[in-house]
Amino acid sequence: MAHGKSQFAVWRCGKCNTVLKTTAYNKTNNDSITKEVKKYCKKCRSHNIAKRKDAKKSS
Protein backbone atom coordinates (compact mmCIF):
# COMPACT_ATOMS: atom_id res chain seq x y z
CA MET A 1 0.00 0.00 0.00
CA ALA A 2 1.07 3.61 -0.43
CA HIS A 3 3.16 5.24 2.29
CA GLY A 4 3.92 8.89 2.94
CA LYS A 5 2.34 11.72 0.99
CA SER A 6 0.21 9.82 -1.46
CA GLN A 7 -2.90 10.73 -3.39
CA PHE A 8 -5.48 8.19 -4.48
CA ALA A 9 -6.86 8.25 -8.00
CA VAL A 10 -9.92 6.54 -9.47
CA TRP A 11 -9.77 5.65 -13.17
CA ARG A 12 -13.18 5.94 -14.88
CA CYS A 13 -14.31 5.02 -18.39
CA GLY A 14 -14.79 8.06 -20.64
CA LYS A 15 -18.02 6.72 -22.18
CA CYS A 16 -20.00 5.01 -19.42
CA ASN A 17 -18.23 6.49 -16.33
CA THR A 18 -17.68 3.03 -14.79
CA VAL A 19 -14.86 2.73 -12.22
CA LEU A 20 -12.06 0.68 -13.79
CA LYS A 21 -9.26 0.85 -11.23
CA THR A 22 -8.08 2.66 -8.07
CA THR A 23 -4.40 3.56 -7.77
CA ALA A 24 -2.12 5.64 -5.52
CA TYR A 25 0.67 8.00 -6.50
CA ASN A 26 3.03 10.46 -4.84
CA LYS A 27 1.59 13.99 -4.73
CA THR A 28 4.97 15.71 -4.86
CA ASN A 29 6.07 14.00 -8.11
CA ASN A 30 2.74 14.50 -9.84
CA ASP A 31 4.19 16.18 -12.99
CA SER A 32 4.90 12.87 -14.76
CA ILE A 33 1.54 11.24 -13.87
CA THR A 34 -0.79 10.84 -16.83
CA LYS A 35 -4.39 12.02 -16.71
CA GLU A 36 -5.71 9.85 -19.55
CA VAL A 37 -4.94 6.21 -20.36
CA LYS A 38 -6.48 3.82 -22.83
CA LYS A 39 -8.00 0.90 -20.86
CA TYR A 40 -10.45 -1.94 -21.49
CA CYS A 41 -13.97 -1.44 -20.08
CA LYS A 42 -15.97 -4.60 -19.36
CA LYS A 43 -19.28 -2.76 -19.57
CA CYS A 44 -18.59 -1.15 -22.98
CA ARG A 45 -16.62 -4.20 -24.20
CA SER A 46 -14.02 -2.01 -25.89
CA HIS A 47 -10.83 -0.05 -25.26
CA ASN A 48 -11.70 3.53 -24.32
CA ILE A 49 -9.92 6.49 -22.82
CA ALA A 50 -10.00 6.31 -19.03
CA LYS A 51 -9.72 9.57 -17.13
CA ARG A 52 -8.14 10.04 -13.71
CA LYS A 53 -10.25 11.50 -10.90
CA ASP A 54 -8.44 12.26 -7.64
CA ALA A 55 -10.26 10.98 -4.58
CA LYS A 56 -9.87 10.20 -0.91
CA LYS A 57 -9.72 6.53 0.01
CA SER A 58 -12.29 5.58 2.64
CA SER A 59 -11.60 2.61 4.89
PEFENTA-V562330 format. One record per residue. N is the residue number from 1. SS is DSSP state (helix for helix, strand for strand, loop for the rest). NEAR is the number of other ideal C-beta (glycine too) atoms within 10 Angstrom. D_FIRST is the distance of its C-alpha to the first C-alpha in whole Angstrom. Layout:
{{N/SS/NEAR/D_FIRST} {N/SS/NEAR/D_FIRST}}
This chain:
{{1/loop/5/0} {2/loop/12/4} {3/loop/7/7} {4/loop/7/10} {5/loop/9/12} {6/strand/15/10} {7/strand/17/12} {8/strand/15/11} {9/strand/20/13} {10/strand/16/15} {11/strand/17/17} {12/strand/18/21} {13/strand/20/24} {14/loop/14/27} {15/loop/13/29} {16/loop/11/28} {17/loop/11/25} {18/loop/14/23} {19/strand/12/19} {20/strand/17/18} {21/strand/12/15} {22/strand/11/12} {23/strand/13/10} {24/strand/13/8} {25/strand/16/10} {26/strand/14/12} {27/loop/12/15} {28/loop/10/17} {29/loop/9/17} {30/helix/11/18} {31/helix/5/21} {32/helix/7/20} {33/loop/13/18} {34/loop/7/20} {35/loop/10/21} {36/strand/11/23} {37/strand/12/22} {38/strand/9/24} {39/strand/15/22} {40/strand/12/24} {41/strand/19/25} {42/loop/10/26} {43/loop/12/28} {44/loop/13/30} {45/loop/8/30} {46/strand/10/30} {47/strand/10/27} {48/strand/18/27} {49/strand/12/26} {50/strand/24/22} {51/strand/16/22} {52/strand/17/19} {53/strand/13/19} {54/strand/12/17} {55/strand/12/16} {56/loop/6/14} {57/loop/13/12} {58/loop/5/14} {59/loop/2/13}}
